[in-house]
Amino acid sequence: MKKDFIAISDYSPSEIQKMLDLAIELKKEWKSGGNPPLLKGKVLGMIFQKPSLRTRVSFDMAMRHLGGDALYLSPNEIGLGQRESIADVARVLSGYVEILMARVFEHQHVVDLAKYSSIPVINGLSDYNHPCQGMADALTIIEKFGTLKGINVSFIGDGNNVAVSLMHVVTMLGGNFTLASPEGYDLDPNALQIAKAFCEKTGSKIRLLRDPEEAAKGANVLYTDTWVSMGQEAETEKRKNIFVPYQVNQHLVEMADPDVIVMHCLPAHRGQEITDEVADGPHSTLFPQAHNRLHAQKAILVELLRGS
Protein backbone atom coordinates (compact mmCIF):
# COMPACT_ATOMS: atom_id res chain seq x y z
CA MET A 1 0.00 0.00 0.00
CA LYS A 2 1.30 3.46 -0.89
CA LYS A 3 2.10 6.13 1.69
CA ASP A 4 -0.41 8.68 0.40
CA PHE A 5 -3.89 8.87 -1.15
CA ILE A 6 -3.55 11.60 -3.78
CA ALA A 7 -5.36 10.00 -6.73
CA ILE A 8 -7.35 6.82 -7.28
CA SER A 9 -5.26 6.21 -10.39
CA ASP A 10 -2.11 5.87 -8.23
CA TYR A 11 -3.47 2.52 -7.05
CA SER A 12 -4.09 -0.81 -8.73
CA PRO A 13 -7.67 -2.03 -9.25
CA SER A 14 -7.11 -4.73 -6.61
CA GLU A 15 -5.92 -2.16 -4.07
CA ILE A 16 -8.94 0.06 -4.71
CA GLN A 17 -11.28 -2.94 -4.49
CA LYS A 18 -9.62 -3.94 -1.20
CA MET A 19 -10.32 -0.48 0.23
CA LEU A 20 -13.92 -0.59 -0.96
CA ASP A 21 -14.38 -4.04 0.60
CA LEU A 22 -12.99 -2.66 3.85
CA ALA A 23 -15.39 0.30 3.65
CA ILE A 24 -18.33 -2.12 3.31
CA GLU A 25 -17.05 -4.10 6.31
CA LEU A 26 -16.53 -0.99 8.45
CA LYS A 27 -19.98 0.33 7.55
CA LYS A 28 -21.60 -2.99 8.57
CA GLU A 29 -19.69 -2.93 11.87
CA TRP A 30 -20.73 0.65 12.56
CA LYS A 31 -24.39 -0.12 11.86
CA SER A 32 -24.19 -3.19 14.13
CA GLY A 33 -23.06 -1.18 17.12
CA GLY A 34 -19.78 0.52 16.34
CA ASN A 35 -16.27 0.13 14.95
CA PRO A 36 -13.33 -1.24 16.93
CA PRO A 37 -10.79 1.44 17.93
CA LEU A 38 -8.43 0.66 15.06
CA LEU A 39 -6.96 4.18 15.13
CA LYS A 40 -6.72 4.66 18.90
CA GLY A 41 -4.08 7.26 19.74
CA LYS A 42 -3.90 8.50 16.13
CA VAL A 43 -4.61 12.12 15.18
CA LEU A 44 -5.60 13.39 11.73
CA GLY A 45 -4.55 16.95 10.87
CA MET A 46 -7.10 18.53 8.50
CA ILE A 47 -5.78 21.39 6.35
CA PHE A 48 -8.48 23.49 4.66
CA GLN A 49 -7.95 26.09 1.95
CA LYS A 50 -11.59 25.58 0.86
CA PRO A 51 -14.49 25.24 3.31
CA SER A 52 -16.56 22.05 3.32
CA LEU A 53 -19.45 20.55 5.26
CA ARG A 54 -19.03 16.90 4.19
CA THR A 55 -15.22 16.73 4.10
CA ARG A 56 -14.73 18.23 7.53
CA VAL A 57 -17.49 16.38 9.37
CA SER A 58 -16.98 13.02 7.66
CA PHE A 59 -13.23 12.92 8.33
CA ASP A 60 -13.67 14.14 11.91
CA MET A 61 -16.36 11.54 12.64
CA ALA A 62 -14.41 8.79 10.85
CA MET A 63 -11.52 9.31 13.26
CA ARG A 64 -13.85 9.40 16.27
CA HIS A 65 -15.63 6.20 15.21
CA LEU A 66 -12.25 4.46 14.93
CA GLY A 67 -11.00 5.67 18.32
CA GLY A 68 -8.76 8.46 17.02
CA ASP A 69 -9.04 12.24 16.91
CA ALA A 70 -9.00 15.02 14.30
CA LEU A 71 -7.58 18.53 14.37
CA TYR A 72 -9.09 21.24 12.13
CA LEU A 73 -6.60 23.74 10.68
CA SER A 74 -8.26 26.73 9.04
CA PRO A 75 -6.87 28.68 6.06
CA ASN A 76 -5.89 31.54 8.37
CA GLU A 77 -3.90 29.29 10.69
CA ILE A 78 -1.68 27.91 7.93
CA GLY A 79 -1.80 30.07 4.80
CA LEU A 80 -0.42 27.14 2.84
CA GLY A 81 2.35 28.29 0.51
CA GLN A 82 1.87 31.93 1.50
CA ARG A 83 2.51 32.50 5.18
CA GLU A 84 4.85 29.52 5.28
CA SER A 85 6.26 27.22 2.61
CA ILE A 86 4.44 23.96 1.94
CA ALA A 87 7.65 22.04 2.62
CA ASP A 88 8.00 23.61 6.07
CA VAL A 89 4.32 23.03 6.93
CA ALA A 90 4.66 19.37 5.92
CA ARG A 91 7.79 18.87 8.01
CA VAL A 92 6.34 20.60 11.09
CA LEU A 93 3.01 18.75 11.04
CA SER A 94 4.79 15.42 10.48
CA GLY A 95 6.05 15.74 14.04
CA TYR A 96 2.67 16.57 15.57
CA VAL A 97 0.08 14.26 13.98
CA GLU A 98 0.03 10.79 12.40
CA ILE A 99 -1.74 11.62 9.12
CA LEU A 100 -2.82 14.68 7.11
CA MET A 101 -5.81 15.51 4.91
CA ALA A 102 -5.65 18.62 2.73
CA ARG A 103 -8.48 20.31 0.81
CA VAL A 104 -6.76 22.69 -1.58
CA PHE A 105 -7.24 24.85 -4.65
CA GLU A 106 -4.12 23.78 -6.60
CA HIS A 107 -3.38 20.08 -7.01
CA GLN A 108 0.36 20.75 -6.78
CA HIS A 109 -0.11 21.90 -3.19
CA VAL A 110 -1.29 18.48 -2.01
CA VAL A 111 1.40 16.78 -4.14
CA ASP A 112 4.06 18.93 -2.44
CA LEU A 113 2.62 18.25 1.01
CA ALA A 114 2.98 14.54 0.36
CA LYS A 115 6.49 15.00 -1.04
CA TYR A 116 7.84 16.75 2.06
CA SER A 117 5.77 14.95 4.68
CA SER A 118 7.02 11.84 6.46
CA ILE A 119 3.43 10.86 7.33
CA PRO A 120 0.56 9.85 4.99
CA VAL A 121 -1.28 12.61 3.14
CA ILE A 122 -4.87 12.35 1.82
CA ASN A 123 -6.18 14.56 -0.97
CA GLY A 124 -9.48 15.93 0.35
CA LEU A 125 -10.05 17.76 -2.97
CA SER A 126 -7.97 19.66 -5.50
CA ASP A 127 -8.67 21.40 -8.79
CA TYR A 128 -7.59 18.22 -10.62
CA ASN A 129 -9.48 15.51 -8.78
CA HIS A 130 -11.55 14.45 -5.76
CA PRO A 131 -10.48 10.88 -4.92
CA CYS A 132 -12.32 10.58 -1.59
CA GLN A 133 -15.56 11.49 -3.35
CA GLY A 134 -14.76 8.94 -6.06
CA MET A 135 -14.40 6.21 -3.45
CA ALA A 136 -17.72 7.14 -1.83
CA ASP A 137 -19.33 7.15 -5.29
CA ALA A 138 -17.99 3.68 -6.08
CA LEU A 139 -19.22 2.40 -2.70
CA THR A 140 -22.70 3.80 -3.40
CA ILE A 141 -22.88 2.20 -6.87
CA ILE A 142 -21.66 -1.17 -5.55
CA GLU A 143 -24.27 -1.07 -2.76
CA LYS A 144 -26.99 -0.59 -5.37
CA PHE A 145 -25.82 -2.92 -8.16
CA GLY A 146 -23.40 -5.29 -6.39
CA THR A 147 -20.56 -4.36 -8.74
CA LEU A 148 -19.19 -1.66 -11.03
CA LYS A 149 -18.47 -4.13 -13.83
CA GLY A 150 -20.68 -3.37 -16.82
CA ILE A 151 -22.47 -0.50 -15.07
CA ASN A 152 -23.14 2.54 -17.31
CA VAL A 153 -22.26 5.75 -15.47
CA SER A 154 -23.17 9.03 -17.18
CA PHE A 155 -21.86 12.32 -15.85
CA ILE A 156 -23.87 15.31 -17.07
CA GLY A 157 -22.16 18.71 -16.91
CA ASP A 158 -18.65 20.07 -16.39
CA GLY A 159 -15.73 17.66 -16.87
CA ASN A 160 -14.38 18.75 -13.51
CA ASN A 161 -12.35 17.26 -10.64
CA VAL A 162 -15.27 15.10 -9.46
CA ALA A 163 -15.74 13.72 -12.97
CA VAL A 164 -12.03 12.83 -13.15
CA SER A 165 -12.03 10.66 -10.02
CA LEU A 166 -15.38 9.10 -10.93
CA MET A 167 -14.10 8.24 -14.43
CA HIS A 168 -10.96 6.65 -12.99
CA VAL A 169 -12.68 4.44 -10.43
CA VAL A 170 -15.43 3.40 -12.88
CA THR A 171 -13.09 2.41 -15.72
CA MET A 172 -10.60 0.83 -13.31
CA LEU A 173 -13.30 -1.49 -11.95
CA GLY A 174 -14.90 -2.40 -15.28
CA GLY A 175 -17.72 0.12 -15.64
CA ASN A 176 -18.49 2.31 -18.64
CA PHE A 177 -18.15 6.09 -18.32
CA THR A 178 -19.93 8.74 -20.37
CA LEU A 179 -19.47 12.50 -20.08
CA ALA A 180 -21.95 14.90 -21.66
CA SER A 181 -20.50 18.41 -21.46
CA PRO A 182 -20.61 21.68 -23.41
CA GLU A 183 -17.69 22.48 -25.68
CA GLY A 184 -14.81 23.93 -23.70
CA TYR A 185 -15.75 22.08 -20.49
CA ASP A 186 -14.11 18.77 -21.24
CA LEU A 187 -12.06 16.43 -19.08
CA ASP A 188 -8.40 17.02 -18.33
CA PRO A 189 -6.54 15.39 -21.26
CA ASN A 190 -4.02 13.61 -19.02
CA ALA A 191 -6.81 12.23 -16.82
CA LEU A 192 -8.55 10.97 -19.94
CA GLN A 193 -5.41 9.16 -21.13
CA ILE A 194 -5.10 7.43 -17.75
CA ALA A 195 -8.72 6.25 -17.99
CA LYS A 196 -8.22 5.00 -21.55
CA ALA A 197 -5.32 2.88 -20.28
CA PHE A 198 -7.65 1.35 -17.68
CA CYS A 199 -10.18 0.63 -20.45
CA GLU A 200 -7.58 -1.35 -22.40
CA LYS A 201 -7.16 -3.65 -19.38
CA THR A 202 -10.78 -3.91 -18.23
CA GLY A 203 -12.78 -3.65 -21.47
CA SER A 204 -14.55 -0.54 -20.15
CA LYS A 205 -15.74 2.09 -22.60
CA ILE A 206 -15.60 5.90 -22.47
CA ARG A 207 -17.96 8.13 -24.45
CA LEU A 208 -17.53 11.90 -24.72
CA LEU A 209 -20.73 13.57 -25.89
CA ARG A 210 -22.34 16.99 -26.19
CA ASP A 211 -25.93 15.72 -25.99
CA PRO A 212 -27.17 15.00 -22.43
CA GLU A 213 -30.16 13.04 -23.71
CA GLU A 214 -27.90 10.67 -25.62
CA ALA A 215 -25.79 10.25 -22.48
CA ALA A 216 -28.85 9.47 -20.38
CA LYS A 217 -30.12 6.66 -22.62
CA GLY A 218 -29.61 3.33 -20.86
CA ALA A 219 -27.65 4.88 -17.99
CA ASN A 220 -27.60 2.96 -14.71
CA VAL A 221 -26.18 6.03 -12.97
CA LEU A 222 -26.88 9.69 -13.76
CA TYR A 223 -24.38 11.94 -12.01
CA THR A 224 -24.25 15.72 -11.88
CA ASP A 225 -22.36 18.42 -10.00
CA THR A 226 -22.44 22.17 -9.58
CA TRP A 227 -21.90 24.23 -12.71
CA VAL A 228 -19.73 26.72 -10.79
CA SER A 229 -17.04 25.34 -8.49
CA MET A 230 -15.24 27.29 -5.77
CA GLY A 231 -12.73 29.60 -7.43
CA GLN A 232 -14.87 30.00 -10.57
CA GLU A 233 -17.27 32.61 -9.19
CA ALA A 234 -16.25 35.18 -11.83
CA GLU A 235 -17.69 32.83 -14.48
CA THR A 236 -21.03 32.28 -12.71
CA GLU A 237 -23.37 34.02 -15.18
CA LYS A 238 -21.55 32.68 -18.24
CA ARG A 239 -21.62 29.11 -16.91
CA LYS A 240 -25.28 29.30 -15.85
CA ASN A 241 -26.27 30.19 -19.41
CA ILE A 242 -24.07 27.57 -21.09
CA PHE A 243 -25.11 24.68 -18.84
CA VAL A 244 -28.90 25.15 -18.92
CA PRO A 245 -29.41 22.19 -21.34
CA TYR A 246 -27.40 19.98 -18.94
CA GLN A 247 -29.84 20.08 -16.04
CA VAL A 248 -30.67 16.64 -14.60
CA ASN A 249 -34.47 16.72 -14.54
CA GLN A 250 -37.32 14.23 -14.72
CA HIS A 251 -37.22 14.17 -18.53
CA LEU A 252 -33.57 13.03 -18.44
CA VAL A 253 -34.26 10.46 -15.70
CA GLU A 254 -37.06 8.92 -17.80
CA MET A 255 -34.58 8.39 -20.65
CA ALA A 256 -32.28 6.34 -18.44
CA ASP A 257 -32.57 2.73 -17.25
CA PRO A 258 -35.76 2.16 -15.16
CA ASP A 259 -33.60 1.33 -12.10
CA VAL A 260 -31.26 4.32 -12.58
CA ILE A 261 -29.81 6.02 -9.53
CA VAL A 262 -29.16 9.76 -9.52
CA MET A 263 -26.00 11.00 -7.82
CA HIS A 264 -24.60 14.40 -6.85
CA CYS A 265 -21.56 15.06 -4.68
CA LEU A 266 -23.28 18.09 -3.06
CA PRO A 267 -23.75 20.93 -2.32
CA ALA A 268 -26.57 20.98 -4.88
CA HIS A 269 -27.85 24.16 -6.47
CA ARG A 270 -31.44 23.08 -6.86
CA GLY A 271 -33.12 24.48 -9.92
CA GLN A 272 -29.77 24.69 -11.71
CA GLU A 273 -27.92 21.40 -12.31
CA ILE A 274 -30.66 19.33 -10.67
CA THR A 275 -34.36 19.80 -9.97
CA ASP A 276 -36.06 19.27 -6.61
CA GLU A 277 -38.23 16.61 -8.24
CA VAL A 278 -35.15 14.51 -9.05
CA ALA A 279 -33.04 15.34 -5.99
CA ASP A 280 -35.88 14.28 -3.69
CA GLY A 281 -37.32 11.63 -6.01
CA PRO A 282 -37.32 7.82 -5.85
CA HIS A 283 -34.14 7.44 -7.93
CA SER A 284 -32.06 9.83 -5.79
CA THR A 285 -29.13 8.50 -3.75
CA LEU A 286 -27.79 11.95 -2.87
CA PHE A 287 -27.85 11.49 0.89
CA PRO A 288 -26.75 7.83 1.16
CA GLN A 289 -23.93 8.88 -1.19
CA ALA A 290 -22.98 11.76 1.13
CA HIS A 291 -23.08 9.43 4.15
CA ASN A 292 -20.77 7.01 2.34
CA ARG A 293 -18.01 9.62 2.46
CA LEU A 294 -17.71 8.66 6.13
CA HIS A 295 -17.27 4.95 5.47
CA ALA A 296 -15.07 5.21 2.37
CA GLN A 297 -12.73 7.57 4.22
CA LYS A 298 -12.57 5.26 7.22
CA ALA A 299 -11.18 2.59 4.89
CA ILE A 300 -8.62 5.01 3.42
CA LEU A 301 -7.50 6.11 6.89
CA VAL A 302 -7.16 2.54 8.16
CA GLU A 303 -5.23 1.38 5.11
CA LEU A 304 -2.79 4.28 5.21
CA LEU A 305 -2.21 4.12 8.96
CA ARG A 306 -1.82 0.33 8.92
CA GLY A 307 1.08 0.80 6.53
CA SER A 308 2.71 3.70 8.39
Secondary structure, DSSP 8 states (H G I E B T S, - for coil): --S-BS-GGGS-HHHHHHHHHHHHHHHHHHHTT----TTTT-EEEEEESS--HHHHHHHHHHHHHTT-EEEEE-HHHH-BTTTB-HHHHHHHHTTT-SEEEEE-SSHHHHHHHHHH-SS-EEEEE-SS--HHHHHHHHHHHHHHHS-STT-EEEEES---HHHHHHHHHHHHTT-EEEEE--TT----HHHHHHHHHHHHHH---EEEES-HHHHHTT-SEEEE--SS-TT-GGGHHHHHHHTGGG-B-HHHHHHS-TT-EEEE-S---BTTTB-HHHHTSTTB-HHHHHHHHHHHHHHHHHHHHH--
